[in-house]
Amino acid sequence: MSNKWKNATVKEHIPADKLEEIQRKHSCSFTCQGEKCTYGMKDGRLGFYIPVDAQPDVMRVIKGAENVERQVENIDQLEVYELLHKVYRMKYRILKEARKCAVYELIDEEPLDLESMPLEERCMLEVLDEQSERARAGGSNEFTITREMLENKIEMTLRDGKKQFGH
């Protein structure tokens, strides 16, 4: 009886053209420090496209993740990615939900000197007060302030000021 069994080391190889095809299908966009960033194929090259101001912080995060990958040699790379994905997805969801119920505390509170403030800023605060009161009365914490609202408030304030001073 012949022995058809062999002992061998298996090396995974993904053809470059197939890998590039897969990479073209998968990309992501994210925001860091208010800047829109992307990861994916651009001009035939795979990479991060990050505005200059956000680059140092984003690259520190990426390098940290790469260090984690290198430190767990005895776990399949796909399992490492899955674990990191699940852990960070959970952390993301927890923080996102927690921020919805965040409580803010004012520290070193001082009244604003409204008289020395420019008209537009004073009017913006008045519109902010009006809209937040309206939202709270409706049982919400969300409201919108538009440029038109501010312009109307400025116009009304100027008109009322003229009436007040007899113009």
VENQUINOR-V576500 format. One record per residue. N is the residue number from 1. SS is DSSP state (a for helix, b for strand, c for the rest). PSI is psi in whole degrees, 0 to 359 (* if undefined). D_LAST is the distance of its C-alpha to the last C-alpha in whole Angstrom. Layout:
N|SS|PSI|D_LAST ; N|SS|PSI|D_LAST
//
This chain:
1|c|129|115 ; 2|c|150|112 ; 3|c|114|109 ; 4|c|358|106 ; 5|c|142|104 ; 6|c|150|102 ; 7|c|128|100 ; 8|c|159|97 ; 9|c|132|93 ; 10|c|128|91 ; 11|c|125|88 ; 12|c|135|85 ; 13|c|127|84 ; 14|c|120|81 ; 15|c|137|81 ; 16|a|318|78 ; 17|a|323|77 ; 18|a|318|77 ; 19|a|317|75 ; 20|a|321|73 ; 21|a|317|73 ; 22|a|316|72 ; 23|a|326|69 ; 24|a|329|67 ; 25|a|337|67 ; 26|c|121|65 ; 27|c|170|62 ; 28|b|153|59 ; 29|b|146|56 ; 30|b|167|54 ; 31|b|133|51 ; 32|b|123|51 ; 33|c|38|49 ; 34|c|3|46 ; 35|b|136|48 ; 36|b|128|50 ; 37|b|156|54 ; 38|b|158|57 ; 39|b|126|61 ; 40|b|195|63 ; 41|b|135|64 ; 42|b|128|63 ; 43|c|38|64 ; 44|c|6|68 ; 45|b|138|67 ; 46|b|133|67 ; 47|b|183|64 ; 48|b|139|61 ; 49|b|103|58 ; 50|c|131|55 ; 51|c|147|52 ; 52|a|317|53 ; 53|a|329|51 ; 54|a|349|53 ; 55|a|311|56 ; 56|a|316|57 ; 57|a|316|57 ; 58|a|318|58 ; 59|a|327|61 ; 60|a|319|62 ; 61|a|314|61 ; 62|a|315|64 ; 63|a|321|66 ; 64|a|317|66 ; 65|a|319|67 ; 66|a|324|70 ; 67|a|320|71 ; 68|a|315|72 ; 69|a|316|73 ; 70|a|334|76 ; 71|a|347|77 ; 72|c|68|78 ; 73|c|331|81 ; 74|c|6|83 ; 75|c|138|80 ; 76|c|136|80 ; 77|a|322|77 ; 78|a|321|76 ; 79|a|322|76 ; 80|a|312|74 ; 81|a|318|71 ; 82|a|316|71 ; 83|a|311|71 ; 84|a|318|68 ; 85|a|312|66 ; 86|a|317|67 ; 87|a|312|66 ; 88|a|330|63 ; 89|a|317|62 ; 90|a|313|62 ; 91|a|320|61 ; 92|a|311|58 ; 93|a|319|58 ; 94|a|312|58 ; 95|a|320|55 ; 96|a|316|53 ; 97|a|320|53 ; 98|a|323|53 ; 99|a|336|49 ; 100|a|334|48 ; 101|c|20|49 ; 102|c|146|48 ; 103|c|132|46 ; 104|c|141|44 ; 105|c|132|44 ; 106|c|130|41 ; 107|c|142|42 ; 108|c|51|41 ; 109|c|131|38 ; 110|c|140|35 ; 111|c|144|31 ; 112|c|146|29 ; 113|c|88|26 ; 114|a|329|23 ; 115|a|327|21 ; 116|a|357|22 ; 117|c|143|23 ; 118|c|149|21 ; 119|a|314|18 ; 120|a|320|21 ; 121|a|319|24 ; 122|a|315|22 ; 123|a|323|21 ; 124|a|318|24 ; 125|a|321|26 ; 126|a|316|23 ; 127|a|319|25 ; 128|a|313|28 ; 129|a|312|28 ; 130|a|313|27 ; 131|a|323|30 ; 132|a|322|33 ; 133|a|317|32 ; 134|a|318|32 ; 135|a|315|35 ; 136|a|320|37 ; 137|a|329|36 ; 138|c|5|38 ; 139|c|27|41 ; 140|c|162|40 ; 141|c|1|40 ; 142|c|138|39 ; 143|c|167|35 ; 144|c|142|33 ; 145|c|127|30 ; 146|c|162|29 ; 147|a|323|27 ; 148|a|319|25 ; 149|a|315|24 ; 150|a|316|23 ; 151|a|320|21 ; 152|a|318|20 ; 153|a|318|19 ; 154|a|315|17 ; 155|a|314|15 ; 156|a|319|14 ; 157|a|317|13 ; 158|a|318|11 ; 159|a|315|9 ; 160|a|324|10 ; 161|a|321|8 ; 162|a|320|5 ; 163|a|319|6 ; 164|a|323|8 ; 165|c|11|6 ; 166|c|26|4 ; 167|c|*|0
//
